Amino acid sequence: MATNDWSGVHPQAIVDPSARLGNNVTVGPWSYIGPNVEIGDGTEILSHVVVKGPTVIGRNNRIFQFCSIGEECQDKKYAGEPTTLVIGDNNIIRENCTVHRGTVQDRGETRIGSGNLLMAYVHVAHDCIIGDNTILANCATLAGHVSVGDYAILGGGTMVHQFCHIGTHSMAAGGSIVLKDIPAYVMASGQSAQPHGMNVEGLRRRGFSKEVLLALRRAYKVIYRNGLTTEQAVTELEKDYSDVPEVRALIDSLRGADRGIIR
């Protein structure tokens, strides 16, 4: 950030002198921006928002009222270490969201990418990693150390257990309780969540070809319809579909499933 532009700070906002604000940043009344906070150009902080550091927020984000961003985590092992939160560009974070910094027991950082929509009351716990262009609907809750891949969608009230991975382009229905990994492209729902086919309609809307969709459907059958273990399914997919990049992404999500995948 080349400048430190405070012209958009409301007189009734509190901004620590050490905070760094880019061009055209606005901070609404009764918001608090603490020390060790950087906010990129064009980002809008509405009223009654608390941002604590160390936190870096990118460009052109909108953070709505009553959000708590960059607060220390709720892990009982946390002892005041200077862990961080990093948020990318063009995100929308709606009312009453809570996003916590990381812990030294993990990578020390919570990270949210770009182009994401976090609807009201979403909670992102310590050490989570959210990719780009995701949607977390109202009251979706991520426990610590969760990762969410690009373009994933979590329906309202979805709860994700710690250390779970939500694969790219996957989707969880509202009210799902996710206790294991959701592989890439898979639709899930239930308590606990179970697979319900590939997210074909979402993939079609994003321009996936008929040939790729067919390959992904066949890959789904290998994983879930042939009575194979995950390891056996990976072997089969490697043999038959390793030349399809989208199936390769699915294979990678299976390989990284330390908690196992939903069944």
C-alpha positions in Angstrom: 0.0 0.0 0.0 1.7 3.2 -1.2 -0.5 5.6 0.7 -2.2 5.9 4.1 -5.5 7.6 3.2 -7.7 8.3 6.2 -10.1 10.6 4.4 -12.9 8.0 4.4 -12.8 7.4 8.1 -16.0 8.5 9.9 -15.4 10.9 12.8 -17.1 8.4 15.1 -14.9 5.5 14.1 -11.8 4.5 16.1 -8.7 3.7 14.1 -5.4 3.0 15.7 -2.6 5.3 14.5 -0.5 2.3 13.3 -3.2 1.0 11.0 -2.5 1.3 7.3 -5.4 2.3 5.0 -5.2 2.3 1.2 -6.8 4.7 -1.2 -10.6 5.2 -1.0 -11.0 3.0 2.1 -14.1 3.9 4.1 -14.6 3.1 7.8 -18.2 3.6 9.1 -19.3 5.1 12.4 -18.6 3.1 15.6 -16.2 0.7 13.9 -12.8 -0.1 15.5 -9.7 -0.8 13.5 -6.9 -2.0 15.7 -3.1 -1.9 15.5 -1.3 -4.1 12.9 -4.1 -3.9 10.5 -3.7 -3.2 6.8 -6.7 -2.5 4.5 -6.3 -2.3 0.8 -7.7 0.2 -1.7 -11.4 0.6 -2.1 -12.4 -1.6 0.8 -15.5 -0.6 2.7 -15.9 -1.2 6.4 -19.5 -0.4 7.5 -20.6 0.6 10.9 -20.0 -1.4 14.2 -17.2 -3.6 12.7 -14.2 -4.7 14.8 -11.0 -5.5 13.0 -8.0 -6.6 15.1 -4.5 -7.5 14.0 -2.2 -8.7 12.8 -4.7 -8.7 9.8 -4.2 -7.9 6.2 -7.4 -7.2 4.1 -7.1 -6.7 0.3 -8.8 -4.5 -2.1 -12.5 -3.8 -2.8 -13.9 -5.8 0.0 -17.2 -5.0 1.7 -17.5 -5.9 5.4 -21.0 -5.3 6.9 -22.1 -4.2 10.3 -21.4 -6.1 13.5 -18.6 -8.4 12.0 -15.6 -9.4 14.2 -12.6 -9.8 11.9 -9.2 -10.9 13.1 -10.1 -11.6 16.7 -7.9 -14.1 18.7 -9.1 -17.7 18.3 -11.2 -19.8 20.7 -8.6 -22.5 21.0 -7.7 -23.0 24.7 -4.1 -23.6 23.7 -3.8 -20.0 22.4 -1.4 -18.0 24.5 -1.4 -14.6 22.8 1.0 -15.4 20.0 1.0 -12.8 17.1 -0.8 -15.0 14.6 -2.4 -13.6 11.5 -5.5 -13.3 9.3 -5.1 -12.6 5.5 -8.1 -11.7 3.4 -7.9 -11.3 -0.4 -9.8 -9.0 -2.8 -13.4 -8.5 -3.8 -15.0 -10.4 -0.9 -18.4 -9.7 0.6 -18.7 -10.4 4.3 -22.2 -9.9 5.6 -23.6 -9.1 9.0 -22.4 -10.7 12.2 -19.6 -12.8 10.7 -16.7 -13.9 12.9 -13.3 -14.7 11.4 -10.5 -15.6 13.8 -6.7 -15.6 13.4 -4.6 -18.7 13.3 -2.6 -20.6 15.9 1.1 -21.5 16.2 0.1 -25.2 16.5 -0.8 -25.0 12.7 0.5 -22.5 10.1 -0.2 -19.5 12.3 -2.5 -18.0 9.7 -6.2 -18.0 8.7 -6.6 -17.2 5.0 -9.5 -16.2 2.9 -9.0 -15.8 -0.9 -10.8 -13.5 -3.3 -14.3 -13.2 -4.7 -16.0 -15.0 -1.8 -19.4 -14.4 -0.3 -19.8 -15.0 3.4 -23.4 -14.5 4.3 -24.7 -13.5 7.7 -23.5 -15.2 10.9 -20.8 -17.3 9.2 -18.0 -18.4 11.5 -14.5 -19.1 10.2 -12.3 -20.5 13.0 -8.6 -20.5 13.4 -6.3 -21.8 10.7 -9.0 -22.2 8.1 -8.1 -21.8 4.5 -10.9 -20.6 2.1 -10.1 -20.5 -1.6 -11.7 -18.2 -4.3 -15.3 -17.7 -5.4 -16.9 -19.7 -2.6 -20.3 -19.1 -1.1 -20.8 -19.8 2.6 -24.6 -19.3 3.2 -26.1 -18.0 6.5 -24.9 -19.6 9.7 -22.4 -21.9 8.0 -19.7 -22.8 10.6 -16.1 -23.9 10.0 -14.2 -25.4 12.9 -10.5 -25.0 13.2 -8.1 -26.1 10.4 -10.8 -26.6 7.8 -10.0 -26.0 4.1 -12.6 -25.0 1.5 -11.7 -25.3 -2.2 -12.4 -22.8 -5.0 -16.1 -22.5 -6.0 -17.4 -24.7 -3.2 -20.8 -23.9 -1.8 -21.9 -24.5 1.8 -25.6 -24.2 2.4 -27.2 -22.4 5.3 -26.5 -23.9 8.7 -23.8 -26.3 7.4 -21.4 -27.3 10.2 -17.9 -28.6 9.3 -15.8 -30.6 11.7 -12.2 -29.5 12.4 -9.5 -30.7 9.9 -12.0 -31.5 7.2 -11.4 -30.5 3.5 -14.2 -29.3 1.3 -13.2 -30.0 -2.3 -13.3 -27.6 -5.2 -16.6 -27.1 -6.9 -18.4 -29.3 -4.3 -21.6 -28.4 -2.6 -23.2 -29.2 0.8 -26.9 -28.8 1.3 -28.3 -26.6 4.0 -28.1 -28.1 7.5 -25.5 -30.6 6.7 -23.1 -31.8 9.3 -19.7 -32.6 7.7 -17.6 -35.0 9.7 -15.3 -36.2 6.9 -13.9 -34.7 3.6 -16.2 -33.9 0.7 -14.2 -34.8 -2.5 -14.0 -32.3 -5.3 -17.2 -31.8 -7.4 -19.4 -33.9 -5.0 -22.8 -32.9 -3.7 -23.4 -33.8 0.0 -26.2 -33.5 2.5 -27.4 -35.0 5.7 -26.4 -35.4 9.4 -23.8 -36.6 9.0 -23.3 -35.7 5.3 -23.4 -38.3 2.7 -22.7 -38.1 -1.1 -25.5 -37.5 -3.5 -23.8 -37.5 -6.9 -21.7 -35.0 -8.7 -22.5 -31.2 -8.7 -23.4 -31.5 -12.4 -25.6 -28.5 -12.6 -23.1 -26.2 -11.0 -20.3 -27.5 -13.2 -22.4 -27.0 -16.3 -23.1 -23.4 -15.3 -19.4 -22.9 -15.0 -18.7 -24.1 -18.5 -17.5 -27.7 -17.9 -17.8 -29.7 -21.2 -20.0 -32.7 -21.7 -16.9 -34.9 -22.0 -15.6 -33.7 -18.7 -18.9 -34.1 -17.0 -19.2 -37.7 -18.3 -15.7 -38.5 -17.0 -16.5 -37.1 -13.6 -19.8 -39.1 -13.5 -17.8 -42.3 -14.3 -15.2 -41.4 -11.7 -18.0 -41.0 -9.1 -19.2 -44.5 -9.8 -15.7 -45.8 -9.3 -15.5 -44.2 -5.9 -19.0 -44.8 -4.6 -20.7 -47.6 -6.6 -18.1 -50.3 -7.1 -17.5 -51.3 -3.4 -13.9 -50.1 -3.5 -11.9 -48.5 -0.7 -10.7 -45.0 -1.3 -7.2 -46.3 -2.0 -8.5 -48.8 -4.5 -10.6 -46.2 -6.2 -7.6 -43.9 -6.6 -5.7 -46.7 -8.3 -8.6 -47.3 -10.7 -8.9 -43.6 -11.5 -5.2 -43.2 -12.0 -5.3 -46.1 -14.5 -8.3 -44.9 -16.5 -8.7 -41.1 -16.1 -5.3 -39.6 -15.2 -5.2 -37.7 -18.5 -8.4 -35.7 -17.5 -7.2 -32.6 -15.5 -10.6 -32.4 -13.7 -10.5 -36.0 -12.6 -6.9 -35.4 -11.5 -8.2 -32.7 -9.2 -10.7 -35.2 -7.8 -7.9 -37.8 -7.3 -5.8 -35.2 -5.5 -8.7 -34.5 -3.1 -9.0 -38.2 -2.4 -5.3 -38.5 -1.7 -5.4 -35.7 0.8 -8.3 -37.0 2.8 -6.6 -37.6 6.1 -10.0 -37.9 7.9 -11.5 -40.1 5.2 -14.2 -39.1 2.7 -18.0 -39.0 3.2 -19.7 -42.3 2.4 
